[in-house]
């Protein structure tokens, strides 16, 4: 059977996108190679035609997650009135909708503890995509100059990631919303 010229690249992309969502939903130790390949419509035997190791897939999947959330955040920022982009990011990021859908949300809120346990070489590779993400988001942050916007990015995003992570551990929607609203309102009033 002959495949189209870009078949392998499209298959690779499908595996990475699927892994990206499954890792965010179930954690890095959740789905194994067999499940990831099966859910991509493939057998596990084809895994090594696309990746040298599960770590390679992991890095690509997290890079895809970071790219996806970056696109989403930029879209949210563009919906805002002039000067209000960062506020729109805070409102949408700390929403119950984002909280309830880890599989398509921020990879740091879903995976930070798991990433911290990976090998240093894996963390180093992930850091590169996170750094690109940070640079993208700094332009939307409040502040009079780059240094101030970078500082505010760190303060705002670590607070949001922490609040979202905590809210996801809570069992009732009302209590989740209470945590998200508390942090959201504090951030919006504090900058």
JODA-V346340 format. One record per residue. RES is the residue in one small letter. PSI is psi in whole degrees, 0 to 359 (999 if undefined). Layout:
RES;PSI, RES;PSI
//
This chain:
x;128, x;136, x;156, x;158, x;321, x;14, x;312, x;318, x;318, x;321, x;315, x;313, x;319, x;317, x;314, x;315, x;317, x;314, x;321, x;313, x;319, x;320, x;316, x;325, x;322, x;357, x;164, x;334, x;3, x;282, x;132, x;177, x;317, x;312, x;319, x;316, x;317, x;317, x;346, x;3, x;24, x;167, x;157, x;341, x;335, x;356, x;312, x;357, x;343, x;332, x;147, x;328, x;170, x;328, x;321, x;316, x;316, x;311, x;313, x;321, x;319, x;320, x;319, x;317, x;316, x;318, x;314, x;313, x;327, x;315, x;316, x;315, x;320, x;320, x;315, x;316, x;322, x;341, x;348, x;160, x;159, x;132, x;353, x;14, x;313, x;325, x;321, x;320, x;314, x;314, x;314, x;320, x;317, x;42, x;158, x;330, x;315, x;321, x;319, x;356, x;67, x;328, x;340, x;11, x;198, x;125, x;333, x;319, x;329, x;329, x;1, x;312, x;323, x;317, x;321, x;336, x;357, x;168, x;149, x;324, x;324, x;314, x;321, x;318, x;321, x;324, x;324, x;315, x;326, x;325, x;319, x;320, x;314, x;315, x;323, x;316, x;334, x;324, x;338, x;352, x;154, x;151, x;155, x;340, x;176, x;316, x;318, x;319, x;322, x;317, x;314, x;325, x;311, x;315, x;313, x;311, x;326, x;324, x;318, x;316, x;316, x;316, x;317, x;317, x;314, x;314, x;325, x;343, x;349, x;142, x;333, x;144, x;319, x;315, x;324, x;312, x;324, x;315, x;312, x;317, x;320, x;310, x;317, x;309, x;322, x;314, x;315, x;328, x;340, x;354, x;999
//
